[in-house]
């Protein structure tokens, strides 16, 4: 069974404008399945095949000539030098189109699971020739087979959209959190332990072992669990290092590997020259709550919902769903999403910066939300317009907490 993805519209739009499309993101997020469904007549080749990988590495020209265009090349990070030859092929085709007065067609679709490496290499080598699109695991709307759209924290927009809302109580939400959004797991529902153990083993074997000493893979597995236990928290490199038995410099390197693999995202603090007392550490969030719950050792959604980590998982779920909605619209979160915390422990969970207007957001799983907006006024120090804030929770509709703040059901994200 194929679940349609929100990114399909962006991909088809890019197919009419670019000679190449590059999709990147974590493993098992459905990149290959999506493009093979969208372009069933294209030849498909995976560099997981040792024969194909050796040819692509040793003789990229022969490799490209051996496959008819248009072609889907999977696991492109395993032969990064191939992009140089793809660039040459595209430039030759462009020159021919100019002479003939025709428009260039889509020639290559590249997919891979090393987010940073692919994005940087494609940006450098294929600049102006490829559309770069990031793919995440299923969003909540995709799991429900809804079209979905970018989450915009504007009260008027949210009020108009809530007609399509089907509220969920916190137990239902935590079941979604526990399951996560890995397409294969969500659709097929294989044995949970087997699926996630295989996922981690494959990730360590195929991605991490290319970067770090193989003898340290057990340390990296332990590091992943320690990082998962700190989702929705500020990054304290020395503290994580002490827990794993590695130094802070290694923690920073390994955090960058998780981020480059699309497994986590890093949320930066909002700051400018006025904020002398700002805490400058970023926050860490896992992008798939199912993987995070497995790494933490949770075996049941009800136990997770009543655990001390429930708030952190709810916040992780909300932030990851918002990020997915933005990325599924083909946009980046940089320069848009932040958080705030100062040395006086005043904190705002999320800040949207939209056209130089700040939208503060608090994320609350539990009760006692009547003072959830108590820190919103701290943002006045920036001398920027501040829009009505949101308290995202498991309420059943958008309604006011006061004249400056509204409750927003978690199910509104992505609608």
NUTORZA-62734 format. One record per residue (C-alpha): residue in one letter; x, y, z. Coordinates in steps of 0.2 Angstrom, whole numbers, plus 2048, in hexadecimal, padded with zeros to 3 digits. Example, Ala and Ser with C-alpha at 12.3 -4.5 7.8 and 13.67 -1.06 7.14 Angstrom:
 resn east north  up
    a  83E   7EA 827
    s  844   7FB 824
//
This chain:
 resn east north  up
    x  800   800 800
    x  807   811 7FB
    x  804   820 806
    x  805   831 7FC
    x  812   83D 802
    x  80F   850 804
    x  820   853 7FC
    x  819   84B 7EB
    x  812   85C 7E6
    x  823   864 7E8
    x  82C   856 7E0
    x  821   857 7D0
    x  823   869 7D0
    x  836   867 7D0
    x  835   85A 7C2
    x  82E   867 7B6
    x  83C   873 7BA
    x  84C   86A 7BE
    x  857   85D 7B5
    x  85B   855 7C6
    x  852   852 7D6
    x  85C   84E 7E6
    x  852   846 7F5
    x  85B   844 805
    x  855   83F 817
    x  856   831 824
    x  856   81F 81F
    x  845   817 81E
    x  83B   827 81B
    x  835   821 80A
    x  83F   82B 7FD
    x  842   81D 7F1
    x  830   816 7F3
    x  829   828 7EF
    x  833   82B 7E0
    x  831   81A 7D8
    x  81E   81C 7DB
    x  81F   82E 7D3
    x  82A   829 7C4
    x  826   816 7C1
    x  82E   816 7B0
    x  83F   81D 7B5
    x  84D   811 7B6
    x  852   80D 7C8
    x  864   809 7CF
    x  86A   808 7E0
    x  87C   80B 7E6
    x  879   7FE 7F4
    x  87D   7F2 7E6
    x  890   7EF 7E7
    x  891   7ED 7D4
    x  888   7FD 7D1
    x  892   807 7DE
    x  8A3   801 7D8
    x  89F   806 7C6
    x  898   817 7CC
    x  8A8   81A 7D6
    x  8B5   814 7CA
    x  8AD   819 7BA
    x  89F   826 7BC
    x  89D   82A 7AA
    x  89B   817 7A5
    x  88F   815 7B4
    x  884   823 7AD
    x  885   81D 79B
    x  880   80C 7A1
    x  86F   812 7A7
    x  862   81A 79D
    x  85B   82B 7A1
    x  851   830 7AA
    x  858   826 7B9
    x  855   825 7CC
    x  866   822 7D5
    x  863   81D 7E7
    x  870   81F 7F5
    x  87A   82C 7EB
    x  885   830 7FA
    x  88E   820 7F7
    x  896   827 7E7
    x  897   83A 7EA
    x  8A2   83C 7DB
    x  894   837 7D0
    x  88C   848 7D2
    x  89B   850 7C8
    x  897   845 7B9
    x  884   848 7BB
    x  888   85B 7BA
    x  891   859 7AA
    x  883   84F 7A3
    x  876   85C 7A8
    x  880   86A 7A1
    x  882   861 790
    x  86F   85E 790
    x  86C   870 794
    x  877   876 786
    x  86E   86B 77A
    x  85D   872 77F
    x  863   884 77D
    x  869   880 76B
    x  858   877 767
    x  84D   884 771
    x  846   876 77C
    x  844   874 78E
    x  84E   868 798
    x  846   859 79F
    x  849   850 7B0
    x  858   845 7AE
    x  85D   83F 7BF
    x  855   83B 7D0
    x  861   839 7DE
    x  85D   833 7EF
    x  868   830 7FE
    x  868   82F 811
    x  876   83A 816
    x  86D   84A 818
    x  87C   856 81A
    x  888   84D 80E
    x  87C   84D 800
    x  875   85E 803
    x  886   866 803
    x  88D   85C 7F4
    x  87D   85F 7EA
    x  87D   871 7EE
    x  88F   873 7E9
    x  890   868 7DA
    x  87E   869 7D3
    x  87A   87B 7D8
    x  86C   881 7CC
    x  86A   870 7C5
    x  861   866 7D2
    x  852   869 7DE
    x  857   864 7F0
    x  849   85C 7FA
    x  849   855 80B
    x  83F   846 810
    x  839   842 821
    x  82F   833 828
    x  81C   834 827
    x  814   843 82E
    x  803   841 838
    x  7F9   847 829
    x  802   83B 81D
    x  7FE   82D 829
    x  7EC   832 829
    x  7ED   834 816
    x  7E9   846 816
    x  7F0   853 80A
    x  7F7   85E 818
    x  800   86F 817
    x  80D   879 81F
    x  809   87E 831
    x  807   891 833
    x  805   897 845
    x  7F9   8A5 83F
    x  7E8   8A4 849
    x  7DD   8A9 83B
    x  7E4   89B 830
    x  7E3   88E 83E
    x  7D1   893 841
    x  7CC   890 82F
    x  7D5   87F 82E
    x  7CE   878 83E
    x  7BE   873 835
    x  7C8   864 82F
    x  7CF   860 840
    x  7CB   84F 848
    x  7D1   851 85A
    x  7DB   843 863
    x  7DD   841 875
    x  7EE   83F 87D
    x  7EE   82C 87D
    x  7EB   82C 86A
    x  7F8   839 868
    x  805   82E 872
    x  800   81F 868
    x  806   829 858
    x  815   82F 862
    x  81A   81D 866
    x  817   816 855
    x  821   824 84C
    x  820   827 839
    x  82C   81B 831
    x  822   817 821
    x  826   804 821
    x  823   802 833
    x  813   80C 832
    x  80C   803 823
    x  812   7F1 826
    x  812   7F1 83A
    x  820   7E4 83B
    x  827   7DF 84C
    x  82C   7EF 854
    x  83C   7E9 85C
    x  842   7E0 84C
    x  83E   7EF 841
    x  847   7FC 84C
    x  856   7F1 850
    x  858   7EE 83D
    x  857   800 83A
    x  864   805 846
    x  870   7F7 841
    x  86E   7FC 82E
    x  871   80E 833
    x  881   80A 83D
    x  887   7FE 830
    x  884   808 820
    x  885   81A 826
    x  88E   81C 836
    x  89C   810 832
    x  8A1   81A 823
    x  8A5   829 82F
    x  8AB   822 840
    x  8B6   813 845
    x  8AC   803 844
    x  8B3   7FE 855
    x  8A9   80D 85C
    x  898   808 855
    x  893   801 866
    x  897   812 86E
    x  88D   81A 860
    x  87E   80F 864
    x  87F   814 876
    x  880   826 871
    x  870   825 867
    x  867   81F 876
    x  86E   82C 881
    x  869   839 874
    x  858   832 873
    x  855   834 885
    x  859   847 883
    x  84D   84B 875
    x  845   85C 877
    x  854   861 883
    x  862   86D 881
    x  872   865 87B
    x  87F   863 888
    x  88D   85B 880
    x  898   858 88F
    x  889   850 898
    x  885   844 88A
    x  898   840 888
    x  899   83B 89A
    x  88A   830 899
    x  891   827 889
    x  8A3   827 88E
    x  8A9   833 880
    x  8B0   845 880
    x  8A5   854 87C
    x  8AE   856 86B
    x  8A9   845 866
    x  897   848 86B
    x  896   857 860
    x  89D   84D 851
    x  890   83F 855
    x  882   84B 857
    x  886   852 846
    x  886   840 83F
    x  874   83E 845
    x  86F   84F 83E
    x  877   84B 82E
    x  86D   83A 82D
    x  85D   843 830
    x  85A   83A 840
    x  85A   849 84B
    x  857   85C 848
    x  860   86A 852
    x  855   879 857
    x  85F   889 859
    x  85C   896 867
    x  854   8A7 862
    x  860   8B5 866
    x  867   8C5 860
    x  873   8D2 868
    x  866   8D7 875
    x  865   8C6 87D
    x  875   8C5 888
    x  86E   8B8 894
    x  867   8AC 886
    x  86C   89A 888
    x  875   896 878
    x  874   883 878
    x  869   87C 86A
    x  85B   86F 86D
    x  85B   85D 867
    x  84C   855 85F
    x  84A   844 858
    x  840   845 847
    x  837   834 849
    x  830   831 85B
    x  82E   81E 858
    x  840   81C 856
    x  844   828 865
    x  837   81E 870
    x  840   80D 86A
    x  851   814 86E
    x  84B   81A 87F
    x  844   808 883
    x  832   80D 884
    x  827   7FD 880
    x  815   804 881
    x  80D   815 87D
    x  803   816 88D
    x  812   813 898
    x  81B   821 88D
    x  80C   82D 890
    x  80D   82B 8A3
    x  820   82C 8A4
    x  82C   83A 8A9
    x  831   83C 896
    x  81F   83F 890
    x  821   851 88F
    x  831   850 885
    x  829   843 879
    x  81A   84E 876
    x  825   85D 873
    x  830   853 867
    x  820   84D 85E
    x  81A   85F 85C
    x  82A   866 856
    x  82E   858 84A
    x  81C   859 842
    x  81E   86C 840
    x  82F   869 838
    x  828   85C 82C
    x  81A   867 827
    x  826   875 822
    x  832   869 819
    x  824   861 810
    x  81F   872 809
    x  831   872 802
    x  838   87F 80E
    x  846   87F 81B
    x  844   883 82E
    x  854   88D 82F
    x  850   89F 833
    x  83E   89A 837
    x  83E   88F 847
    x  846   893 857
    x  844   891 86A
    x  848   89C 879
    x  850   89A 88A
    x  85A   8A5 895
    x  864   8A3 8A4
    x  855   8A8 8AF
    x  84D   898 8A8
    x  83F   8A1 89E
    x  83B   897 88F
    x  831   897 87F
    x  830   886 877
    x  82E   88C 865
    x  830   89C 85C
    x  82A   89F 84A
    x  833   8AE 842
    x  828   8B2 833
    x  82B   8C2 82A
    x  833   8CA 839
    x  824   8C6 844
    x  826   8BA 853
    x  81A   8AC 856
    x  81D   8A4 868
    x  817   892 86B
    x  816   888 87B
    x  814   875 87A
    x  80A   86D 888
    x  805   85B 88A
    x  7FE   85C 89C
    x  7F1   867 8A5
    x  7F5   878 8AE
    x  7F7   881 89D
    x  7EF   891 8A4
    x  800   89A 8A5
    x  808   892 896
    x  80B   8A2 88E
    x  813   8AA 89D
    x  824   8AC 894
    x  81E   8B3 884
    x  820   8C5 889
    x  833   8C2 88B
    x  834   8C3 878
    x  82F   8D6 879
    x  842   8D9 87C
    x  845   8D6 869
    x  83A   8E5 864
    x  831   8DB 857
    x  81F   8D8 854
    x  818   8C9 85E
    x  809   8C0 857
    x  7FC   8B7 861
    x  805   8A8 869
    x  800   896 86A
    x  7FF   888 877
    x  7FF   878 86D
    x  7F7   86A 877
    x  7E9   85C 875
    x  7DB   868 876
    x  7CC   865 869
    x  7CC   876 861
    x  7D5   887 85F
    x  7CE   893 86C
    x  7D6   8A1 877
    x  7DF   89F 887
    x  7DF   8B2 887
    x  7DF   8C0 87B
    x  7F1   8BD 876
    x  7F2   8AA 876
    x  7E8   89C 86F
    x  7E7   889 872
    x  7EC   87F 863
    x  7E8   86C 861
    x  7F7   862 85C
    x  7ED   85B 84E
    x  7ED   86C 846
    x  7FF   86A 841
    x  800   866 82E
    x  7EE   868 82A
//
